[in-house]
């Protein structure tokens, strides 16, 4: 183990500035006013983020070589595929809280900002563990194999946001109003601050992302040990997540076999970690296998669409909490 990272201080700073600038442009210019994001607009932004990701991969190829570029692309593809499945959970959350469509983008955008910090912490800790304790690679690998098998043998069930322990704690500790107040997270009533249901939605989205990161970050460490490659591929996939949500929102129920592909991908990268000291699987081969598994699951979903249970929509409980 122990590869030299391409992430110099200048690379980390430059990449962070780029990400913050793009988010500021997105939130402060193109989506300054809350509005319903149409498919045409979201498709354009999806293509922009994919193009930027490919350009960054080309930069890594020119500056650091083919292997690092393939590591970035493989990590990006894995994270992107996991993100698509996670979009279904976001759809359930928005349905549960009856979030107005015009506010979906704001919640996802602020959720990305929180995820940037949380994932950076996860990646730094994961990299430190792998550097200091080599046996953690077997722990990560075993966890991924277990998760992959669990996905394959478990039939998709309903998602229940109301059972989220973070949401329960939030309702106990924070005063809240029962209805949305435009795009505001906080309002002042009777000289006291109160949360709106929109803040509750953001809290659940952030808590859910922590669960997502537990799967996705070890999976990318199976591809590369370079923290900068792990972080950049992870963030590029997440930056395009909001736009992809609006493109695929109507198609998510059709991707019924995506979980099969994701389960096989996680099992594969887990085995790759477990045998890393005995068998070195070329990164180009890993990229091909991951792409084939994801592509086959999507194609199977579109060719033989199976019926997925309808979204469990419950009445919102935004105003139950007082403290």
C-alpha positions in Angstrom: 0.0 0.0 0.0 1.1 3.6 0.4 1.0 5.4 -3.0 2.2 8.9 -3.4 -0.7 11.3 -3.7 -1.0 13.7 -6.6 -2.8 16.1 -4.2 -0.3 18.8 -3.4 -1.4 21.7 -1.3 -1.9 23.7 -4.5 -4.1 21.0 -6.0 -6.3 20.8 -2.9 -6.6 24.5 -2.7 -7.3 25.0 -6.4 -9.8 22.2 -6.5 -11.7 23.6 -3.4 -11.8 27.1 -4.9 -13.1 25.7 -8.2 -15.9 23.7 -6.4 -16.9 26.7 -4.3 -16.9 29.0 -7.3 -19.1 26.6 -9.3 -21.6 26.2 -6.4 -21.6 30.0 -5.9 -22.3 30.5 -9.6 -25.1 27.8 -9.5 -26.8 29.1 -6.4 -26.1 32.8 -6.7 -26.7 33.3 -10.5 -28.5 30.5 -12.2 -30.7 29.4 -9.3 -30.9 32.6 -7.3 -34.7 32.5 -7.3 -36.5 29.3 -6.3 -38.2 27.8 -9.3 -39.3 24.4 -10.7 -36.3 22.9 -12.5 -37.4 21.6 -15.9 -36.0 18.5 -17.5 -34.4 20.6 -20.3 -32.5 22.8 -17.8 -31.4 19.9 -15.6 -30.3 18.0 -18.6 -28.1 20.9 -19.7 -26.5 21.1 -16.2 -26.0 17.3 -16.2 -24.1 17.5 -19.4 -22.1 20.5 -18.0 -21.0 18.5 -14.9 -20.2 15.4 -16.9 -18.1 17.5 -19.3 -16.3 19.2 -16.5 -15.6 15.7 -14.9 -14.2 14.4 -18.2 -12.0 17.5 -18.6 -10.6 17.0 -15.1 -9.9 13.4 -16.0 -8.1 14.6 -19.1 -6.1 17.0 -17.0 -5.1 14.1 -14.6 -4.1 12.0 -17.6 -1.9 14.7 -19.1 -0.4 15.7 -15.8 -0.1 12.4 -13.9 -0.5 9.6 -16.4 -3.0 7.0 -17.6 -3.3 5.0 -14.4 -4.3 8.0 -12.2 -6.8 9.1 -14.9 -8.4 5.6 -15.0 -8.5 5.6 -11.2 -10.4 8.9 -11.3 -12.8 7.7 -14.0 -13.5 4.4 -12.2 -14.1 6.1 -8.9 -16.3 8.7 -10.6 -18.4 5.9 -12.3 -18.8 4.0 -9.1 -19.9 7.0 -7.1 -22.2 8.2 -9.9 -24.0 4.8 -10.1 -24.4 4.7 -6.3 -25.8 8.3 -6.4 -28.4 7.3 -9.0 -29.8 4.7 -6.6 -29.7 7.2 -3.8 -31.9 9.6 -5.7 -34.8 7.3 -5.1 -34.4 7.9 -1.4 -34.3 11.7 -1.9 -37.5 11.4 -3.9 -39.1 9.5 -1.0 -37.9 12.2 1.5 -39.4 15.0 -0.7 -42.7 13.1 -1.0 -42.9 12.5 2.8 -42.4 16.1 3.6 -44.5 17.4 0.7 -41.7 19.7 -0.4 -42.8 22.1 -3.1 -41.0 21.2 -6.4 -39.5 24.7 -6.6 -37.6 24.1 -3.4 -36.1 20.7 -4.3 -33.0 22.3 -5.9 -32.2 24.5 -2.8 -32.3 21.5 -0.5 -30.1 19.4 -2.7 -27.7 22.3 -3.2 -27.2 23.0 0.5 -27.0 19.2 1.1 -24.0 19.1 -1.3 -22.3 21.8 0.7 -22.6 19.8 3.9 -21.6 16.7 2.1 -18.4 18.3 0.9 -17.2 18.7 4.5 -18.4 15.3 5.8 -16.9 13.4 2.9 -13.6 15.2 3.3 -13.5 14.1 6.9 -14.4 10.5 6.0 -11.8 10.3 3.3 -9.0 11.8 5.4 -9.8 9.3 8.2 -10.1 6.4 5.8 -6.8 7.3 4.1 -5.0 7.6 7.5 -6.4 4.2 8.6 -5.2 2.5 5.4 -1.8 4.1 5.7 -1.3 3.3 9.3 -3.1 -0.1 9.6 -2.7 -2.2 6.4 -5.2 -4.8 7.7 -8.0 -2.2 7.4 -8.0 -3.0 3.7 -9.5 -6.4 4.6 -12.0 -4.8 6.9 -13.1 -2.5 4.1 -13.2 -5.3 1.6 -15.2 -7.6 3.8 -17.7 -4.8 4.5 -18.2 -4.1 0.8 -18.7 -7.8 -0.1 -21.2 -8.1 2.8 -23.0 -5.0 1.6 -23.0 -6.2 -2.0 -24.5 -9.6 -1.0 -27.0 -7.9 1.2 -28.2 -5.7 -1.7 -28.5 -8.8 -3.9 -30.5 -11.0 -1.5 -32.7 -8.2 0.0 -35.8 -7.2 -1.9 -36.3 -3.4 -2.0 -38.4 -2.2 0.8 -40.1 1.0 1.7 -38.0 4.0 3.0 -39.3 5.6 6.2 -37.9 9.0 6.8 -39.9 9.3 10.0 -37.8 6.6 11.6 -34.5 8.6 11.1 -33.0 9.0 14.6 -31.5 12.4 13.6 -34.9 13.7 12.7 -36.4 12.4 15.9 -33.7 14.2 17.9 -34.2 17.4 15.8 -37.9 17.4 16.6 -37.2 17.1 20.3 -34.6 19.9 20.5 -35.8 22.5 17.9 -38.9 24.6 17.7 -40.6 24.3 14.4 -43.5 25.8 12.5 -45.9 23.5 10.7 -45.8 25.0 7.2 -43.3 26.1 4.6 -42.3 29.8 4.5 -41.1 30.2 1.0 -37.5 29.1 0.7 -36.5 30.0 4.3 -35.0 27.5 6.7 -35.7 29.7 9.8 -38.4 32.2 10.7 -38.9 34.4 13.8 -42.3 34.0 15.5 -43.2 35.5 18.9 -39.6 36.8 19.1 -38.1 33.3 18.9 -36.4 31.4 16.1 -38.3 28.5 14.6 -37.2 26.0 12.0 -39.4 25.4 9.0 -40.1 22.0 7.5 -37.5 22.8 4.8 -34.8 22.7 7.5 -36.0 19.3 8.6 -35.8 18.1 5.1 -32.2 19.3 4.8 -31.3 17.6 8.1 -32.7 14.3 6.9 -30.8 14.6 3.5 -27.5 15.3 5.3 -28.0 12.4 7.7 -28.8 10.2 4.7 -25.7 11.2 2.9 -23.6 10.0 5.9 -25.1 6.5 5.3 -24.4 6.8 1.6 -20.8 7.7 2.3 -20.2 4.6 4.4 -20.7 2.5 1.2 -19.3 4.8 -1.5 -16.0 5.9 0.1 -14.6 2.4 0.9 -15.7 1.4 -2.6 -13.5 4.1 -4.2 -10.6 3.2 -1.8 -10.8 -0.2 -3.5 -9.8 1.6 -6.7 -7.2 4.0 -5.5 -5.4 4.9 -2.2 -4.8 8.5 -3.3 -7.0 10.7 -1.1 -7.2 13.4 -3.7 -8.4 11.0 -6.4 -11.0 9.6 -4.0 -12.2 13.1 -3.0 -12.2 14.6 -6.5 -14.0 11.7 -8.1 -16.5 11.7 -5.2 -17.2 15.4 -5.3 -17.5 15.6 -9.1 -20.2 12.8 -9.0 -22.0 14.6 -6.2 -21.9 18.0 -7.9 -23.9 16.6 -10.8 -26.3 14.8 -8.5 -28.8 17.7 -8.2 -29.1 18.1 -11.9 -29.3 14.4 -12.4 -32.1 14.2 -9.9 -34.4 16.3 -12.1 -33.5 14.4 -15.2 -34.1 11.0 -13.7 -36.9 11.7 -11.2 -39.5 10.3 -13.6 -37.3 7.3 -14.6 -36.2 6.1 -11.2 -39.1 3.7 -10.7 -38.0 2.0 -14.0 -34.5 1.3 -13.0 -35.5 -1.8 -11.1 -32.4 -3.8 -11.8 -29.9 -1.1 -10.9 -29.6 -2.5 -7.3 -28.5 -5.8 -8.8 -25.7 -4.0 -10.7 -24.7 -2.0 -7.7 -24.6 -5.1 -5.5 -22.3 -6.8 -7.9 -20.1 -3.7 -8.2 -19.7 -3.5 -4.4 -19.0 -7.2 -4.2 -16.4 -6.9 -7.0 -14.5 -4.0 -5.5 -14.7 -5.7 -2.1 -13.1 -8.9 -3.5 -10.5 -6.6 -5.3 -9.6 -5.2 -1.9 -9.4 -8.7 -0.2 -7.1 -10.1 -2.9 -5.0 -6.9 -3.4 -1.9 -8.5 -1.9 -2.1 -11.6 -4.0 -3.6 -10.5 -7.3 -3.2 -7.1 -8.8 -6.3 -6.3 -11.0 -5.3 -3.7 -13.6 -7.3 -0.5 -13.2 -8.4 -0.6 -16.9 -9.9 -4.1 -16.2 -11.7 -2.7 -13.1 -13.1 0.2 -15.0 -14.4 -2.2 -17.7 -16.0 -4.6 -15.2 -17.7 -1.7 -13.3 -19.0 -0.1 -16.5 -20.3 -3.4 -17.8 -22.1 -4.3 -14.6 -23.8 -0.9 -14.3 -24.6 -0.7 -18.1 -26.1 -4.2 -18.1 -28.3 -3.5 -15.1 -29.6 -0.2 -16.7 -30.2 -1.9 -20.0 -32.0 -4.8 -18.4 -34.2 -2.3 -16.5 -35.1 -0.5 -19.7 -35.7 -3.6 -21.7 -37.7 -5.6 -19.1 -39.1 -3.0 -16.8 -40.5 -4.6 -13.7 -43.0 -2.9 -11.4 -41.6 -1.2 -8.3 -43.7 -0.4 -5.3 -45.1 3.1 -5.3 -43.5 5.8 -3.3 -44.6 5.7 0.4 -46.1 9.1 0.8 -47.0 9.9 4.4 -48.5 13.1 5.7 -45.7 15.6 6.7 -45.1 16.1 10.4 -43.2 19.3 10.1 -44.9 21.1 13.0 -45.0 18.4 15.7 -41.8 19.5 17.4 -41.6 22.1 20.1 -38.9 22.6 22.5 
